[in-house]
């Protein structure tokens, strides 16, 4: 059977290579576009989003005790605390569906229950305060409010359903040894010192990843103008914290954990970005193999099919933080319905082809498929209801 599978794979690869439409201008453009997207991602997101996130994940793995994780996110934790914290976590971190991955992997591998962990996985990129505000300002306050409420509800419901569906698997997983690093490390510093350390890391991520707002005046632009002085100051503070409060072996363990997360996530992430760029093109362009006009055609009106299509497209497209808003603005100008627009907003920022590949490496195929299905189905239903009652 294995020989037959291998032979079938070889034949498929041969036929794909034999009939590859390499001379087709659209195909050539899509290939070039995929590398443009990878370059853009590397320039704009890896250094200032992903790398700080990797360091935070490494810190979680080494310096947060397993007992602390289990207290708030474990299967035996109070559910109202677990899901309340997880469902609003995105208000703190302005991250995209890929940047949240190392943070999710960190708390999950540390022993968090699958329910709170997946609630955090969804809410991280979905409940971005700046994105909610810009959605309301550019696409209308109704859509902005619906996005905020829908994202919080989604995080809680998805987390609870994942916990129910995989209850037995989670019990078996949590009976194992989840200690990454040494829990005794927490005794070397006070809770206040650990808090300052993590707050510093989080604010480095927030300020380094802060994007330029469309409105060149006001509070958000002020934050953008001071992002680098603040980031550099925070890095200096981090250096002082590490020198005074941490031992050399602790820093080494932290860097090793950070590198382990990067090795696991980056290759899959880059492969997914290439595929997404080939299929859809960069946000705001029509250079992918799938024409943007097709998208607007299939998601016009407010039918179940239109909302489902918007959810699927949103789930597989890659959205850098805030890029979904100008894309939707253009699609709505071409006739996209308000219901499908909300469906895409609820499915898109939380999922993408790159992040699906990484989630699978952490959760496995079955859990990943269920998570994706829950997001798509709930986004479809929410979009349909919204499009029915909002003119």
C-alpha positions in Angstrom: 0.0 0.0 0.0 2.8 2.4 0.8 4.4 1.7 -2.6 1.1 2.4 -4.3 0.8 5.7 -2.4 4.4 6.7 -3.3 3.8 5.8 -6.9 0.6 7.8 -7.0 2.4 10.8 -5.5 5.2 10.6 -8.0 2.7 10.4 -10.9 0.8 13.4 -9.5 4.0 15.4 -9.2 5.1 14.4 -12.7 1.7 15.4 -14.3 1.7 18.7 -12.4 5.2 19.5 -13.7 4.4 18.3 -17.2 1.3 20.5 -17.5 2.6 23.4 -15.5 1.4 26.6 -17.3 4.7 28.3 -17.0 4.2 30.4 -20.1 0.9 31.8 -18.9 1.4 35.5 -18.0 -1.2 35.2 -15.1 0.6 32.2 -13.7 4.0 34.0 -13.9 2.5 37.0 -12.2 1.1 34.9 -9.4 4.4 33.3 -8.8 6.2 36.6 -8.6 3.4 37.9 -6.4 3.9 35.1 -3.9 7.6 36.1 -3.5 6.6 39.8 -3.3 4.2 38.9 -0.4 6.9 36.8 1.3 9.4 39.8 1.0 6.8 42.2 2.3 6.0 39.9 5.2 9.7 39.5 6.1 10.2 43.2 6.0 7.1 44.4 7.8 6.2 41.6 10.2 9.0 39.2 11.1 11.4 41.6 12.8 8.8 43.7 14.7 6.0 41.3 15.3 7.1 37.7 15.1 10.5 37.9 16.8 9.2 39.8 19.9 6.3 37.2 20.0 8.9 34.3 19.9 10.7 35.9 22.9 7.5 36.2 24.8 6.6 32.6 24.0 10.1 31.5 25.2 9.6 33.5 28.4 6.2 31.9 29.0 7.8 28.5 28.6 10.6 29.1 31.1 9.5 31.7 33.6 5.8 31.1 34.1 5.2 28.2 36.5 3.0 25.4 35.3 0.8 26.0 38.4 0.2 29.6 37.3 -0.8 28.4 33.8 -3.1 25.7 35.2 -4.6 28.2 37.6 -6.0 30.4 34.9 -6.1 28.3 31.8 -6.0 24.7 33.0 -8.8 22.2 32.7 -9.5 22.5 36.5 -9.5 26.3 36.6 -12.6 28.3 37.1 -14.2 28.5 33.7 -15.4 32.0 34.0 -11.9 33.2 34.8 -10.3 31.2 32.0 -12.6 32.2 29.3 -12.9 35.8 30.4 -9.2 36.3 30.4 -8.7 34.4 27.1 -11.6 36.0 25.2 -10.4 39.6 25.8 -6.6 39.0 25.4 -6.6 40.5 21.9 -7.3 43.9 23.5 -3.7 43.8 24.8 -1.8 42.5 21.8 -2.2 44.1 18.4 -1.2 40.9 16.6 -2.1 39.1 13.4 -3.2 35.4 13.0 0.5 34.4 12.6 2.1 36.5 15.4 -0.3 35.0 18.0 1.0 31.5 17.2 4.1 31.3 19.3 2.2 32.8 22.2 -0.6 30.1 21.8 2.0 27.3 21.4 3.7 28.5 24.6 0.7 28.4 26.9 -0.7 25.2 25.3 2.5 23.3 25.7 2.9 24.6 29.2 -0.3 22.8 30.2 -3.2 25.2 29.4 -6.6 23.4 28.6 -7.5 23.3 25.0 -10.6 25.4 25.6 -8.9 28.5 27.1 -5.9 28.0 24.7 -8.0 28.0 21.6 -10.1 30.9 22.9 -6.9 32.8 23.3 -5.8 31.7 19.8 -8.9 33.1 18.3 -9.2 36.3 20.4 -5.5 37.3 20.0 -5.8 38.6 16.4 -9.6 39.0 16.3 -10.2 41.5 19.2 -7.6 44.1 18.2 -8.7 47.5 19.7 -7.2 49.5 16.9 -8.7 47.3 14.3 -12.2 47.6 15.9 -11.9 51.3 16.0 -10.8 51.6 12.4 -13.5 49.2 11.3 -16.1 51.4 12.9 -14.6 54.6 11.4 -14.1 53.3 7.9 -16.8 50.7 7.4 -19.4 52.0 9.7 -20.1 51.9 13.5 -22.6 49.0 13.1 -19.9 46.8 11.5 -17.3 47.8 14.1 -19.7 47.0 17.0 -20.8 43.7 15.5 -17.1 42.7 15.0 -16.2 43.5 18.6 -19.2 41.7 20.1 -19.0 38.8 17.7 -15.2 38.2 18.3 -15.6 38.0 22.1 -18.6 35.6 21.8 -16.7 33.5 19.2 -13.7 33.2 21.5 -15.8 31.9 24.4 -18.1 29.6 22.4 -15.2 28.1 20.3 -13.1 27.5 23.4 -16.0 25.9 25.3 -16.9 23.6 22.3 -13.3 22.6 21.8 -13.1 21.7 25.5 -16.3 19.6 25.3 -15.4 17.9 22.0 -11.8 17.0 23.1 -12.5 16.6 26.8 -11.0 13.1 27.0 -8.0 13.9 24.9 -7.3 16.9 27.0 -7.4 14.9 30.2 -4.9 12.5 28.9 -2.6 15.3 27.7 -2.7 17.1 31.0 -1.8 14.1 33.0 1.7 14.2 31.4 4.7 16.3 32.2 4.3 19.8 30.8 7.1 21.5 32.6 9.3 23.4 30.2 12.1 24.9 32.2 12.2 24.8 36.0 9.2 25.9 38.1 11.7 26.7 40.9 12.9 29.6 38.8 9.9 31.6 40.0 11.2 31.6 43.5 14.4 33.5 42.4 12.3 36.6 41.6 9.2 38.1 43.2 5.9 38.1 41.5 6.3 41.9 41.0 9.6 41.4 39.2 8.2 38.7 36.9 5.2 41.0 36.2 7.5 43.9 35.2 9.6 41.5 33.0 6.5 40.3 31.1 4.9 43.7 30.8 8.2 45.0 29.3 8.2 42.2 26.7 4.6 42.8 25.8 5.0 46.6 25.4 8.1 46.0 23.2 5.8 43.9 21.0 3.0 46.4 21.0 5.2 49.5 20.2 7.5 47.8 17.7 4.5 46.4 15.8 2.5 49.6 15.8 1.4 50.5 12.3 1.0 53.9 10.8 -2.7 54.9 11.0 -4.6 56.2 8.0 -5.4 59.4 9.9 -2.2 61.3 10.2 -3.4 63.3 13.3 -4.7 62.3 16.7 -3.8 59.9 19.5 -2.9 56.9 17.3 -0.6 58.9 15.1 1.1 60.3 18.3 1.7 56.7 19.4 3.2 55.9 16.0 5.5 58.9 16.1 7.0 57.9 19.5 7.1 54.1 18.8 10.8 53.8 18.3 12.0 56.0 21.2 9.6 54.1 23.5 10.8 50.7 22.0 14.5 51.5 22.4 13.8 52.7 26.0 12.0 49.4 26.8 14.8 47.4 25.3 17.2 49.2 27.6 14.9 48.5 30.5 14.8 44.8 29.5 18.6 44.7 29.4 18.7 46.1 33.0 16.1 43.6 34.2 18.0 40.7 32.7 21.3 41.8 34.2 20.0 42.4 37.7 17.2 39.8 38.1 18.2 36.9 35.9 21.1 34.4 36.0 23.1 33.5 32.9 21.7 30.0 32.6 18.1 31.3 32.8 18.8 33.7 29.9 20.4 30.8 27.9 17.3 28.6 28.5 15.1 31.5 27.5 17.0 32.0 24.2 16.9 28.2 23.6 13.1 28.1 24.0 12.7 31.1 21.7 14.8 29.4 19.1 12.8 26.2 19.4 9.5 28.1 18.7 11.1 29.9 15.7 12.3 26.6 14.2 8.9 25.0 14.5 6.8 28.0 13.2 8.8 30.0 10.7 9.3 27.3 7.9 5.5 26.5 7.9 4.7 30.2 8.1 6.8 31.2 5.1 5.5 28.3 3.0 1.9 29.3 3.8 2.6 32.9 2.9 4.0 31.8 -0.5 0.9 29.8 -1.2 -1.5 32.5 0.0 0.4 35.1 -2.1 0.1 32.8 -5.2 -3.6 32.3 -4.7 -4.8 35.7 -3.5 -1.9 38.1 -4.0 -0.9 40.8 -1.6 -3.7 42.7 0.2 -5.0 45.4 -2.2 -3.7 43.8 -5.4 -5.2 41.6 -8.0 -2.0 39.8 -8.9 -2.9 36.3 -7.5 -4.1 33.5 -9.6 -7.7 34.1 -8.3 -9.1 37.4 -9.6 -10.5 39.8 -7.0 -13.6 40.2 -9.3 -14.5 36.6 -8.6 -14.5 37.3 -4.9 -16.9 40.2 -5.2 -19.1 38.2 -7.5 -19.5 35.3 -5.1 -20.0 37.4 -1.9 -22.6 39.8 -3.1 -26.0 39.9 -1.4 -26.7 38.1 1.8 -27.3 34.5 1.0 -26.0 31.6 3.1 -23.7 30.7 0.2 -22.3 34.3 0.0 -21.6 34.3 3.7 -20.1 30.8 3.6 -17.9 31.8 0.7 -16.8 35.0 2.5 -15.9 32.9 5.6 -13.9 30.4 3.6 -12.0 33.1 1.6 -11.4 35.0 4.8 -10.1 31.8 6.5 -7.6 31.0 3.8 -6.4 34.5 3.0 -3.6 36.1 4.9 -4.4 39.4 6.6 -1.6 41.4 8.2 -2.9 43.4 11.1 -5.4 46.1 9.9 -5.0 45.2 6.2 -8.4 43.5 6.2 -10.1 46.9 6.5 -9.0 48.5 3.2 -9.5 45.2 1.4 -13.1 45.0 2.6 -13.6 48.7 1.8 -12.7 47.9 -1.8 -14.8 44.7 -2.0 -17.8 46.4 -0.5 -17.4 49.1 -3.1 -17.6 46.4 -5.7 -20.9 45.1 -4.3 -19.9 42.8 -1.4 -22.8 42.5 1.1 -22.6 43.7 4.7 -23.3 40.2 6.0 -20.4 38.6 4.1 -18.2 41.5 5.1 -18.8 40.7 8.8 -18.3 37.0 8.1 -14.9 37.7 6.5 -14.0 40.0 9.4 -14.8 37.3 11.9 -13.0 34.5 10.1 -10.2 36.3 8.3 -8.0 38.0 11.0 -8.1 34.9 13.2 -7.3 32.3 10.5 -5.0 32.1 7.4 -3.4 29.3 5.5 0.0 29.9 7.1 -1.5 29.8 10.6 -3.5 26.7 9.9 -0.3 24.8 9.0 1.3 25.9 12.3 -1.8 25.1 14.4 -1.8 21.6 13.0 1.8 21.1 14.1 0.7 22.1 17.7 -2.8 20.5 18.0 -2.8 17.8 15.3 -5.0 17.4 12.2 -8.3 16.5 13.9 -8.3 19.4 16.4 -7.2 21.9 13.8 -10.0 20.9 11.4 -12.6 21.2 14.2 -11.2 24.6 15.2 -11.3 25.9 11.5 -14.8 24.4 11.0 -16.2 26.1 14.1 -14.8 29.5 13.0 -16.1 29.2 9.5 -19.6 27.9 10.5 -20.0 30.6 13.2 -18.8 33.3 10.9 -21.2 32.2 8.2 -24.2 32.2 10.6 -23.2 35.5 12.2 -22.8 37.2 8.8 -26.2 36.0 7.6 -28.0 37.2 10.8 -26.2 40.5 10.7 -26.9 41.0 6.9 -30.6 40.2 7.5 -31.2 42.8 10.2 -28.8 45.6 9.3 -29.6 47.5 6.1 
